[in-house]
């Protein structure tokens, strides 16, 4: 069998098949990001809040839904592990989608760490009516926030154009509204409830947009590789 340009045709097809399979896996991992964001909203302000008579979504913290003594805590304990698994999968998808881009690689690692650190928040929840639970919960939450901010910064550094500016704006909105909500604590009040949800929502939406941006690049990769191979 003739070998064109020193390459065996079967090897070329095998390499292309592996590349296609790898891109499919990356797209599945990236899809875990938007799914985790959607499930977060459904599990917290949907299922957990609906089990707490008198809970005011516009005035009370999301953290209260996770707290020991909350009527919806049993729902969120199970959800925490699912969210952690989905978000870590998303972080792995980001890591595997950005070969050659150091900033985005670091962002992928930070997103994995953010997902895993979510477990610490579950280990140190608030306890309703017990102020002694607050310091460790704040510590665990602040570490997670630091990982979130760092990941968004590295994504902004790794992208050009619209995704860079969107990441910066999302980071500013999330951080600013988070600080506003923190100053309005302990509540309940409108600034606390709405401010915290805008802060969380900005990050959840950013995760979905990042997944779409990287999904498109993963889709374009096989065509680009075929063009490179034909040019050799």
C-alpha positions as CSV (number, residue, x, y, z in Angstrom):
1,X,0.0,0.0,0.0
2,X,1.5,3.4,-0.9
3,X,2.3,5.8,1.9
4,X,1.8,9.5,1.1
5,X,4.4,11.9,2.4
6,X,5.8,9.2,4.6
7,X,2.5,8.8,6.6
8,X,0.4,5.6,6.7
9,X,-3.3,6.4,5.9
10,X,-4.6,4.2,8.7
11,X,-2.5,6.0,11.3
12,X,-4.0,9.3,10.0
13,X,-7.5,8.0,10.3
14,X,-6.8,6.6,13.8
15,X,-5.4,9.9,15.0
16,X,-8.4,11.8,13.6
17,X,-10.7,9.3,15.4
18,X,-8.9,9.9,18.7
19,X,-9.1,13.6,18.2
20,X,-12.8,13.5,17.4
21,X,-13.4,11.3,20.5
22,X,-11.3,13.7,22.7
23,X,-13.3,16.7,21.5
24,X,-16.6,14.9,22.2
25,X,-15.4,14.2,25.8
26,X,-14.3,17.8,26.3
27,X,-17.7,19.0,25.1
28,X,-19.5,16.7,27.6
29,X,-17.2,17.9,30.4
30,X,-17.8,21.6,29.5
31,X,-21.6,21.0,29.4
32,X,-21.4,20.1,33.1
33,X,-20.7,23.8,33.9
34,X,-24.1,25.2,32.6
35,X,-25.9,22.2,34.1
36,X,-24.3,22.9,37.5
37,X,-25.4,26.5,37.4
38,X,-29.0,25.6,36.5
39,X,-29.2,23.0,39.2
40,X,-27.8,25.4,41.7
41,X,-30.7,27.8,41.2
42,X,-33.3,25.0,41.1
43,X,-32.0,23.3,44.3
44,X,-31.6,26.5,46.3
45,X,-34.3,29.1,45.5
46,X,-36.5,26.4,44.0
47,X,-36.6,23.2,46.1
48,X,-35.0,24.2,49.4
49,X,-36.6,27.6,49.7
50,X,-40.1,26.2,48.9
51,X,-39.7,23.8,51.9
52,X,-39.1,26.7,54.3
53,X,-42.4,28.5,55.1
54,X,-41.8,32.2,55.5
55,X,-38.4,32.2,53.8
56,X,-37.9,35.4,51.8
57,X,-35.7,35.0,48.7
58,X,-35.4,38.7,48.3
59,X,-34.3,39.4,51.8
60,X,-32.5,36.3,53.2
61,X,-29.1,34.7,52.4
62,X,-28.7,31.6,50.3
63,X,-26.3,30.3,53.0
64,X,-29.3,30.1,55.4
65,X,-30.8,27.4,53.1
66,X,-27.7,25.3,53.6
67,X,-27.6,25.9,57.3
68,X,-28.1,23.2,60.0
69,X,-31.7,23.6,61.1
70,X,-33.0,24.7,57.7
71,X,-36.0,22.8,56.5
72,X,-34.4,22.4,53.1
73,X,-31.0,21.3,54.2
74,X,-31.5,17.6,53.5
75,X,-32.2,18.5,49.8
76,X,-29.0,20.6,49.6
77,X,-26.7,18.1,51.3
78,X,-27.3,15.7,48.5
79,X,-27.1,18.5,45.9
80,X,-23.7,19.7,47.2
81,X,-22.1,16.4,46.2
82,X,-23.7,16.5,42.8
83,X,-22.8,20.2,42.2
84,X,-19.2,19.4,43.3
85,X,-18.9,16.5,40.8
86,X,-20.4,18.6,38.0
87,X,-18.2,21.6,38.7
88,X,-15.0,19.6,39.0
89,X,-15.9,17.9,35.6
90,X,-16.4,21.4,34.2
91,X,-13.0,22.5,35.5
92,X,-11.4,19.4,33.9
93,X,-13.1,20.3,30.6
94,X,-11.7,23.8,30.7
95,X,-8.2,22.4,31.5
96,X,-8.4,20.0,28.6
97,X,-9.7,22.6,26.1
98,X,-6.9,25.1,26.3
99,X,-3.6,23.4,25.5
100,X,-1.0,26.1,24.8
101,X,-2.8,28.8,26.7
102,X,-1.1,29.0,30.2
103,X,-3.6,31.5,31.6
104,X,-6.6,29.4,30.7
105,X,-4.8,26.3,32.0
106,X,-4.3,27.9,35.3
107,X,-8.0,29.0,35.3
108,X,-9.0,25.4,34.7
109,X,-7.0,24.3,37.7
110,X,-8.5,27.0,39.8
111,X,-12.0,26.0,38.8
112,X,-11.2,22.4,39.8
113,X,-10.0,23.7,43.2
114,X,-13.1,25.8,43.5
115,X,-15.3,22.8,42.9
116,X,-13.5,20.7,45.4
117,X,-13.4,23.4,48.0
118,X,-17.2,23.4,47.9
119,X,-17.0,20.4,50.1
120,X,-15.4,22.5,52.9
121,X,-18.5,24.8,52.8
122,X,-20.6,21.6,53.4
123,X,-18.3,20.6,56.3
124,X,-18.6,24.0,58.0
125,X,-22.1,25.2,57.4
126,X,-24.0,27.8,59.4
127,X,-26.1,26.7,62.2
128,X,-29.3,28.6,62.6
129,X,-29.3,30.4,66.0
130,X,-25.6,29.6,66.7
131,X,-23.1,32.4,66.2
132,X,-20.2,30.1,66.9
133,X,-20.6,28.5,63.5
134,X,-20.1,31.8,61.7
135,X,-16.3,32.2,61.8
136,X,-15.4,28.9,60.1
137,X,-18.2,29.3,57.6
138,X,-16.9,32.7,56.6
139,X,-13.3,31.3,56.4
140,X,-14.4,28.5,54.1
141,X,-16.5,30.8,52.0
142,X,-13.7,33.4,51.6
143,X,-11.3,30.8,50.3
144,X,-13.9,29.7,47.8
145,X,-14.5,33.3,46.8
146,X,-10.7,33.8,46.3
147,X,-10.6,30.8,44.0
148,X,-13.5,32.1,42.0
149,X,-12.0,35.6,41.6
150,X,-8.6,34.2,40.6
151,X,-10.2,31.9,38.0
152,X,-12.2,34.8,36.5
153,X,-9.0,36.9,36.4
154,X,-7.0,34.2,34.6
155,X,-9.9,33.6,32.1
156,X,-9.9,37.3,31.4
157,X,-6.2,37.2,30.8
158,X,-6.4,34.2,28.6
159,X,-9.1,35.4,26.3
160,X,-9.2,38.4,23.9
161,X,-12.1,40.5,22.8
162,X,-15.6,40.0,24.1
163,X,-15.0,37.1,26.4
164,X,-12.2,39.1,28.2
165,X,-14.5,42.1,28.7
166,X,-17.4,39.9,29.7
167,X,-15.2,38.2,32.3
168,X,-14.1,41.5,33.7
169,X,-17.6,42.9,33.9
170,X,-18.9,39.6,35.5
171,X,-16.1,39.7,38.1
172,X,-16.8,43.4,39.0
173,X,-20.5,42.7,39.3
174,X,-20.1,39.6,41.4
175,X,-17.5,41.1,43.7
176,X,-19.3,44.5,44.1
177,X,-22.7,43.0,44.9
178,X,-21.0,40.4,47.2
179,X,-19.5,43.2,49.2
180,X,-22.8,45.1,49.2
181,X,-24.6,42.0,50.5
182,X,-21.8,41.4,53.1
183,X,-22.3,44.9,54.5
184,X,-26.0,44.5,54.6
185,X,-25.8,41.2,56.7
186,X,-27.2,39.7,58.8
187,X,-30.5,40.9,57.5
188,X,-33.1,40.1,56.6
189,X,-33.3,43.0,54.2
190,X,-33.8,43.7,50.5
191,X,-30.1,44.7,49.9
192,X,-28.8,41.4,51.4
193,X,-31.1,39.0,49.6
194,X,-31.1,40.7,46.2
195,X,-27.4,41.7,46.3
196,X,-26.2,38.2,47.2
197,X,-28.3,36.7,44.4
198,X,-26.9,39.1,41.8
199,X,-23.4,38.2,43.0
200,X,-24.0,34.5,42.8
201,X,-26.0,34.8,39.5
202,X,-23.2,36.7,37.8
203,X,-20.8,33.9,38.5
204,X,-23.3,31.1,37.5
205,X,-24.0,32.9,34.2
206,X,-20.3,33.4,33.6
207,X,-19.7,29.7,34.0
208,X,-22.3,29.0,31.3
209,X,-20.9,31.6,28.9
210,X,-17.3,30.3,29.4
211,X,-18.5,26.8,28.6
212,X,-20.2,28.0,25.4
213,X,-17.0,29.9,24.3
214,X,-14.8,26.8,24.9
215,X,-17.4,24.5,23.4
216,X,-17.2,26.4,20.1
217,X,-13.5,26.2,20.1
218,X,-13.7,22.5,20.7
219,X,-16.1,22.2,17.7
220,X,-13.8,24.2,15.4
221,X,-10.7,22.2,16.4
222,X,-11.3,19.1,14.2
223,X,-11.8,21.2,11.1
224,X,-8.7,23.2,11.9
225,X,-6.7,20.0,12.3
226,X,-7.9,18.7,9.0
227,X,-6.8,21.9,7.3
228,X,-3.4,21.6,8.8
229,X,-3.0,18.0,7.8
230,X,-4.1,18.7,4.2
231,X,-1.6,21.6,4.0
232,X,1.4,19.3,4.9
